[in-house]
Amino acid sequence: MERFYREWVRDSKLITQEVKVKETDLLISAEKDIKEIAGKLVEKYRDEIETYIKVRPDFKTSLEPLSMDKNAPDIVKDMLLASAKANVGPMAGVAGAVSEFTGKGLLPYSKQIIVENGGDIFIASDTEIKVAIFAGESPLTNKLFIKIKPEDTPLGICTSSGTVGHSLSFGKADACVIISGSTSLADAVATAACNRVKNTRDIKPALDFAISIDGIKGALIVLGKDFGVLGEVELA
């Protein structure tokens, strides 16, 4: 799928570069060219996840949380913890985890970093950023913007959709956006909340569910022409 929504998370003051490693396709904005360093980080974290799957195949396939493994790599532990909190499978947080671990690995080279991975974004910034919400065919696409204040970063802002993209979803929300200090947790909870939305009556309960999870700052759900917001979400 063409990632045209990427035009909505660019920062004109930063250098934007695409980093692709196998199926991983990141858009990274930084103060300088960090493409080579980013590529090595992505390779490292992909290898850790792929290697772990070889010894624990259900890490890739399970739709439910798995027990914590104290011997697993940090990125895998992060995904296991996020999935346990959201009550979804570990891979529900993989895009957010790769965004966050890559982004944090790049912070020594650039104080400002935006890493976008399939709509899951890690942000560290010293300026205010507006993130546009892509909600597929909804008339609210590119009409809703979330304001991210520099003092609230680094943080993750992740989107799950039952109508856009190829990711597995059991819901029908056009966009379920979750904000958290943990990008992997935001990703996993976005999946879990989206799964709960079948019609407009489900928006409020899904928002309540998301905010009830420790570590979630805010949530926004779009379904057609309707949307709901809860928690620390400032619309711009």
N, C-alpha and C positions, 0 to 999 in steps of 0.2 A: 504494500500500500504506500502511495506517495505521501510523504510526511509534510504536507503543505502547512500544517499547523505550527511547524517549527518557526515560521516567520513571526509568530506571536510571542516567542520567548527570547528573542534576540535583544542584546543590549548594544546600542550603537557605539558605546565607548570601549567595548571590549572586542578582542579578536575572536572570531567564531570559526571553529574547525570541526570537521566530521572525523570521527574515529570509528573504524569498523574492524571488528575481529570476529570472524566467522559470522554467527547470527546476530551478534551484538552490534548495534548501530547507534552510536552516541553523537549528540551535538554538544560540543563543549565551548563555552565562552570564557575567556581568561584575559589577563592583562598582557600576555605575550604568547608566542607560539609554544605550546606545550604538547603538541600532537604526539611526538615520539615518546615522551614520558608517559602520557596517558595510555598510549597503545600498550606499553609494557605493563602498566597497572591492570588494564583490562585482561590481558593475557594471563597475568598472575591469578586474578580472582576467578576467571573462567576455569582455569586449570584446577584450582582448589575445589570448585563446585563439581566439575566433571569427575575428578578423581574420587571425591566423596561419594558420588552417585554409583561409581563402580563397586564400592564396598557396601553401600546401602541403597540399593535400587529404588526402594519405596520412597526415598527422599524426593525423587523426581515425579512419581506417579500418585502418591497419596493425596487425597482431597481432605484429609483430616490431619491435625497436629501429630507430630511424632515426639518421642521422648528426647530430652536433652542429651547431648553427647559431649562430655567435658573434654574429650580428645579431638573434637572437630576443629577445623580452622575457624578463625573469628567470624568470617563472613557467613559461614554455615551456622554457627551458633546464633548469630544475629537473626538469620532467617527462621531458625527453629523457635526462637523466643517470640518473634513477631507472629508466627503462625499460631503459636499457643495462645497468645493474647486475643487474636482475631478469630480463632477456631476455624482455620482454613489450612490447606496443605502448605508445606514449606515453600514450594515454588511460586506461591501467590505473591511472595515478596522479593523475587529474584531481581526484577528490573530495578526496583528501588534500592536494593542492597548494592547492586553493581554501581548505580549512580552515586550512592553515598560513599562507598569505600573508595571509588575512583576519585570523587571530588575531594574527600579529605586527604587522599594521597597527593593531590595536586596543590593543596593549600601552602606548602612550603615554597612553592614556585610562583604563586599568584594569590594575593589576599582576596581577590574577587574571583569566584568560580560559579558557573552555572552549568550543570550537567543534566542534559535531557535524554531520557532513555525510554522511547515509546510512550511519551506522555507522563513519565514519572521523573520528577525534577528534584535535584539537590541544589540548594542555593546558599552561597556564602557571599555577602555583599556589604559594602559600606555606604551604599546609596539605596534609596527607595526603588523598588521594582514593581511593575504591574504585570501580572500574569493573566493572559486572556484564557477564557474557558472555551475549549472546543467540545461541542456537544452534538456532533453529527448533523442530522437534518433538523434538529430543534431550531426554531426561530431565535432562540437565545444564544446561538453560537456566535462568538466574537462580540457579544453585547454585554457580557458579564466579565468584570475584571477584578481580580483579588490583589489588594495592595499588600506588599511585603515590606515591612520596615527593617532597616539594617540591624537594629538592636535585637530583632527576633531571630536573626540568622546566626549560625547555619541551621537550616531546617529542610524538611522534605515536603513537597506538595505533589501528590500523586492522584491520578485519575483512572477510574475503571469505568467501562461502558458495556452495556448489554447490546448495543446497536452499532458500535464502531470497533473495527479492528478484529484480530483473530484470537485474542486471549479468551480462555474459557470463562463464561459467565452464565449464571442461571437466572439473572435478572433482566429487566427491560429498561433500566435507566439510561438516558442518553449520556449522562456524565455523573459520576459520583466522585467528588473531589475531597481529599482528606489532607489536613495539615498536621504535621508532627515534627518533633525534634529528631525523630528517627524516620529516615526515608523508607526503610524496609517495612517498618510498622505502618506507615501511611499507605504503602502499596498494598499490604495484606488486608488492612481494614477497608480500603477502598473496594477491594474485591468482595469482602464479606458483606459490606453494606449494600453494594450494588446487587448482590444475589438476593437481597431481601425486597427489592423494589419491583413489583409487577404492575402496579397502577399508582395513581396519585395519592391514594389513601395510605400508601406504604412509605411515603417520603418522610413524614414526621417520625414514625417508629424507627426507621432506618437511621435517621439523624440522631435520635436518642441513643440507639445502640452504639453508634460510632463514638459519640462523646463520652459514653460510659466507660470506655476502655482507657485505662491508665496510659498516659503519654500522648493522647490525641488532643490537639489544641482546637481544631475547628473542622467543620464539615459543610459541604454544599452539594445538593443533589438537584439535577435537572432531568425532568421527564416531559418531553414535548414543550408546551408553552409555560409549564409550571416549574417552580423551583422553590427550594427551602434552604435556609442557612441556620447554623447553630454553632455556638462557641466563638472562639477568637478568629472571626473572619471579617475583614474590613473590605467592603466592596468599593471599587474606585469608579 
